[in-house]
């Protein structure tokens, strides 16, 4: 009985984390998502949208892999990235608009889907021939590091950061889509007389940028928590 009571008390004391979203497109995106959520048929629920977004990300990875045979599959990657944005971004908004929120379930399912989806996407990119697998793996590792830092910060501070600086999931999708269009005509770039895959260059920049974000966020959170729990 004591164990059951402890679990029940923990559930009753659960407090939903404050969402912090300061990305470049956040304000416009929020208004647009709310507009769409208010017009969605009742038959469509957040779980449907989560599943749609997850499936689209898996398919985007598959389209990346197929682009090794035909570059036109990159257009299909962009289509699935748009569908992924639609499902992944609208599911939570729909739950909030309808006041049918399940904060623990939604948080867990949404982010475990992102974990597997990101793996599929980067695995596909690594098989595409437009980037070396080491670069794709590096971007995946940095994405996971950012995710872990964000989840740890959510647990310890009660604030869930959906973005780091001006970059959030939507901005990352936009950059990927623009890159896909560019590499159709310019798969290689010259630097100091040496030819490199264009995606490798962009990926290397992304790795450095994400690594810097992780270290900066980790330092800030460590200082914040140290001050909050300073020993006297």
N, C-alpha and C positions, 0 to 999 in steps of 0.2 A: 504493500500500500504506500509506503514511504516513497519508493522509486516512482510510482505512478503519479503521486502528488507532486513530486519535484518536476517531472516532465510537464504536467498540466500547468504548474506555476510558471515555468519557463515560457510556455506557449502564450499564457495570458500576459506576460510581461514584454512580449516581443514588440519592438518599436520600429516602424518602417524608416529606413534611412532617408535623409534629405537628398534629393537629386540636385546635382550641380552640373549645369550644362552651359558652357560659355563658348562653344565652338562658333566658327565663322557664320554658319548657316542656321544656327540653333533657333533664333527668334522666328525667322521666316518659316523654317521647317515645322516648328511647333504650331503655328497658326494654320498651316496647310494640312497637317495631320489631324488637327482638331476638326477642321472643316470636313475632311473625308470621313472621319469617325462618326460624325453626326449624321452622315448620309448612308452609312452602311446598313444593309438589310439585317434584321434581327437574327436570321438564320446563320449569319457569319459571326463566329465568336473569336476571341483572342487566340485560342489554341489553333484554330484553322490558319490564322495568319502566321503564327510561329512556325507551324509545319511547312507552310508555303515558303517562308523566308529560308528555312533550313534546307529544304529540297532545292531551292534556287541556287544556294551557295554550293551545294554538292554538284549540281549540274554545271555551274560556272567553272568549277575545277575540271570537270570532264571536258568541257568545251576548250579550256586551255590546253589540255592534253591533245585533243584532236587538232588543234591549230598547228601542231608539228607537221601535219600532213597538208593542211590548207589554211593559210593565214586568215581566210574569211571567217573562220570559226571565232576569231576575236570579236567580231560583231555580236555573235551569240553570247560570248562572255559578258559583253556590256548589257545585253538584254537581261541575262540572268542576274547581273549585279543590280539592275533597276528593280527586278522582281524581289530580290533579296531585301533591298532597302524598303520596299513597300510592306512586305510581311514583317520584317524585323523591327521596323520603326513604328508601325501602326498598331501592333498587338497591344502594347502597354497603353497607348493613347486610348484605344477602344475600351479597354478595361476601366480606365479612369473616367472616361466620359459617361459610361454606363454605370459607374459606381459598383463594379463587379470585380474588385481587385482581390488578388490572392498574392500578397507581396512576397512571401517566402517561396511558394511554388513558382510564381512568375520569374523571380530573380534567378532561381536555380535552373529552371528549364531553359530560359532565354540564354543564359551564359554557358551552360553546358552544350547547347546547340551551337553557339558561336565557337566554342573550343573545337568541336569536331568539324564544323564548317570551314574554319580557317585552315585546318590541316588539309582538308580536301582541296581548297582553293590554291594553297601554296604548293601542294604536291602536283597539282595540274600544271601550275606555272613552271615547276622544275622539270616537268616532262615535255614542255612545249617547244623547247629548243630556242626560245627567245631569251632565256636566262639560264645561267648555270645553276644546278641544283643547290650549290653551296649558298648562293645569294638568296634563293627562295627559302632555304632552311634558316638562314640568318634572320630574315624578316619574320618568319614564323616564331622563332625563339624570342625575338624582341617583342612581338605582339603578345606572346604568353607572359613575358616579364611585366609588361604594362598591365595586363589583365590581373596578374597576381597582386601587384602593388595596389591596384584599384580595389580589389576585393578585400585585402588586408586593411586598407584605409577605411573601407566601409564598415568593417567589423569593429575597428578600434576607435573610430571617430564619429560614426553614425552619419557620415556624409559620403554619398556615392557620386564620384566624379565620372561623368560619361565622356568627358573630353580632357585632353591635356593641352593647355594653351588654346590656340585657335583650331586645333584638330580634334575631330571626333570621328565616329564610324562613317558618317555621311561624307565628310571631306576625304577620307581614305578611299571610299568607293569612287568619288569623282576623279581623284588623281589616277586611280587604276584605269578608269574608263578612258580618260584623256591619253594616258600612256598607251593603251591598246590601239587607239586610233593612230597615234604617232608612229608606232613601230611597224605598222602595216607598210608604210612608205620609207621609214628610216630605221630598220632593225639594228643598224650599226652606227657608232659615233666615233669620231677621231679625236684623240687627246694626245698632245705632244708627239704626233706622228705615229701613234699606235691605235689600232682599231679595236674597239670594245663593243660588246653587245649593249645597246641602249638601255635595256632593262637592268643590266648589271650595274650600270652607272647610277640610274635612278634608285635601284635597290640598295646600293652601297650608301647613298645619301640618306635613304630612309632608315637604314640600320643605325647609322651614326646618330641621326635625329632621335629615333626612338630610344636608343641607349642613353642619350643625354637626358631625355624626358624622364626615364625611369630613375636615373641617379639623382636628378634634381628633386623629383617627387619624393623619393625615399629619404633624402636628406631633410626636406621640409617636414615630412611627417614624423621623422625621428625627433627632430628638435621640438616640434609641437607636443608630442607625447611625453618627451622628457620634462618639459615645463609643466604639463598638466599633472604629472605624477612625480614631481621632484621630491626627493627624500629630505626631510628636515633634520 
